[in-house]
Structure formats: C-alpha cells, structure tokens
Amino acid sequence: MEQLSRSELRKKIMTILYQINVYDKNKMNYNIDDIIKEVSEIDNEFIKEIVYGVVTYKADIDNLANKYLNNWTIDRLGNTDQAILRMGIYELLYTKTPEVVSINEAIELAKIYSDDDVRKMINGVLDKVYHSKEN
C-alpha cells in the first residue's frame, strides 16, 4: 500500500471539505464517511481527524476567519478557498502539526487552487490566527 504524503492527504481533505460545503449550501443530506471514501481509497486517520475536526468546529473556525478577514466573510470565498482556510485554521488550533507546516501547507494549496488575492487573504488570516494563539 503506497504511503501518501501529508501534502497529498491535505489535497484529499480539501476536496472532501469542498464537497461537504457544496452539500451544506444546497441543503443536501450526506454521510461524511461516504464522502471520505469517494475521495480517498485508503482508510486514513489523518484525513478523518481533520475532516471531522473541521466539521465539528466549523462555527468557531468561521468566526475566527471572519474576525481576521478584513471587511470580508469566509462564506464569500469560493468553496475551495473556504476548504483550504478552514483546514489551515483547524490544523493551527487543534492539532500537533507544527504551526509553520500548517500555514505552509495551506499556502501551497492556495498557490495552486486560489487566485493571488485570495492566497494573500488566507496567508494573512492564518498568520493572525497563529499570532493570536501565541498570547
């Protein structure tokens, strides 16, 4: 069984969170485990931990994102951007992943999937969350 890197796993997590967001927006029923299985053939604890964590703490994560998105709200971002930002904030606050890695990984995804302005926004929010956490 090939071992996927954490970066590759995060790409899958982003896709799963994207799907969940689309289902939520359209008020469709879904089963998180089914979505995880659709996106990832492998049974992976890291994927489950992050996906369930983001879903569980979504309100707190969104409040924090909105606090640091100047004159903007997370729900105005595209689904992919929302997924990247939520995953980044979740990893920063609720996991043992080193902060610099959490931020870096989110920015790397944003470089690929988001436009420049949004990438800068995501970077700014994660930076502020990181610094607010230190106090």
C-alpha positions in Angstrom: 0.0 0.0 0.0 1.6 3.2 -1.1 2.0 5.9 1.6 0.6 9.2 0.7 2.5 12.3 1.9 0.7 14.7 4.3 0.6 17.2 1.4 -1.2 14.7 -0.8 -3.6 13.8 2.1 -4.3 17.5 2.6 -5.3 17.8 -1.1 -7.8 15.0 -0.5 -9.1 16.7 2.7 -9.5 19.9 0.7 -11.6 18.0 -1.8 -13.7 16.4 0.9 -14.3 19.7 2.6 -15.2 21.3 -0.7 -17.9 18.5 -1.3 -19.3 19.0 2.2 -19.5 22.7 1.7 -21.4 22.2 -1.6 -23.8 19.8 0.1 -24.4 22.2 3.0 -25.0 25.1 0.7 -27.6 23.1 -1.2 -29.1 21.7 2.0 -28.4 18.1 0.8 -28.0 15.2 3.2 -24.7 13.4 3.2 -22.6 11.0 5.2 -19.1 12.2 5.9 -17.7 8.7 5.8 -19.1 8.2 2.3 -17.6 11.4 1.0 -14.2 10.4 2.5 -14.5 7.0 0.9 -15.4 8.6 -2.5 -12.3 10.8 -2.4 -9.8 8.6 -0.7 -9.5 4.9 -1.4 -7.3 4.5 1.7 -8.6 4.5 5.2 -6.6 7.3 6.8 -6.7 8.6 10.3 -5.2 12.0 9.4 -7.9 12.6 6.8 -10.7 11.6 9.3 -9.2 13.7 12.1 -9.0 16.8 10.0 -12.4 16.4 8.2 -14.3 15.6 11.3 -12.5 18.3 13.3 -13.3 21.0 10.7 -16.9 19.9 10.6 -17.1 19.8 14.4 -15.5 23.2 15.0 -16.8 24.9 11.8 -18.7 27.7 13.6 -15.6 28.6 15.7 -13.3 28.4 12.8 -15.6 30.6 10.6 -15.9 33.1 13.4 -12.2 33.3 13.7 -11.7 33.6 10.0 -14.3 36.4 9.8 -12.6 38.2 12.6 -9.4 38.4 10.6 -10.8 38.7 7.0 -10.9 42.5 6.7 -14.3 43.6 5.5 -14.9 40.1 4.2 -16.5 36.9 5.3 -15.4 33.3 4.7 -18.7 32.5 3.0 -17.9 35.0 0.3 -14.8 33.0 -0.7 -15.0 30.1 -3.2 -15.7 26.6 -1.9 -12.0 25.6 -2.5 -10.7 28.7 -0.7 -13.0 28.0 2.2 -11.8 24.4 2.5 -8.2 25.5 2.5 -8.7 28.2 5.1 -10.8 26.0 7.4 -8.3 23.2 7.2 -5.4 25.6 7.9 -7.1 27.2 10.9 -8.2 23.8 12.3 -4.6 22.4 12.0 -3.2 25.5 13.6 -5.5 25.4 16.6 -6.4 21.8 17.2 -3.6 19.5 16.0 0.0 18.9 16.9 1.2 19.8 13.4 3.9 22.4 13.7 2.4 25.9 13.1 4.8 26.7 10.3 3.9 23.4 8.5 0.1 24.1 8.9 0.5 27.6 7.4 2.9 26.5 4.7 0.7 23.6 3.5 -2.4 25.8 3.3 -0.4 28.4 1.3 0.9 25.8 -1.1 -2.7 24.6 -1.8 -3.8 28.2 -2.2 -1.0 28.8 -4.7 -2.4 26.0 -6.8 -6.1 26.5 -6.3 -6.7 30.1 -5.4 -6.0 33.3 -7.1 -3.3 35.7 -5.8 -5.6 38.0 -3.8 -7.3 35.0 -2.0 -3.9 33.4 -1.3 -2.8 36.6 0.4 -6.0 36.7 2.4 -5.6 33.1 3.5 -2.0 33.8 4.4 -3.0 36.9 6.4 -5.7 35.1 8.3 -3.5 32.1 9.2 -0.7 34.5 10.3 -3.1 36.4 12.6 -4.6 33.2 14.0 -1.0 32.0 14.7 0.0 35.2 16.4 -3.2 35.4 18.4 -2.6 31.8 19.6 0.8 32.7 21.0 -0.6 35.1 23.5 
